[in-house]
Amino acid sequence: MPDIAMGVLSRNGTVLLARRSSERKVHPDRWSLPGGHIEEGEDAETAMCRELMEEIGVTPELWQFAGRFGSGGPPEASVTFHVYHVDKWHGRPRLIGDEHTELRWFTAAAIEKEAELALPQLTEMLANLAMREPGTPA
């Protein structure tokens, strides 16, 4: 079963989401978090840091584990997602490569109303993180 590590950047009551490219096989044109597959020999935190650098050009400096959930479906197609809330990072988020077509900061209300999330399991988690004050434990 594959494992995916994802990072949630937050600032001023918003969280950063990335729109998946229309060319993606899974969840094209949906909003998601930057992240990707955990490679052999890597832990979830290391993978999250690597993926954020590769996909949006930021280096996480301070983060907390936010949660873990499964994709559901048949066991052979199931994926486990490891989500980290990134409180502090170095660099300015920008699109790198062709995995995503847009980056946007969303408030909790916007996540619930307009963000077509690739993973509906993220809705409540992201809304809660968007409303947190910086430095508040998850």
Secondary structure, 3 states (H helix, E strand, C coil): CCEEEEEEEEECCEEEEEEECCCCCCCCCCEECCEEECCCCCCHHHHHHHHHHHHHCCEEEEEEEEEEEECCCCHHHCCEEEEEEEEEEECCCCCCCCCEEEEEEEEHHHHHHCCCECCCCHHHHHHHHHHCCCCCCC
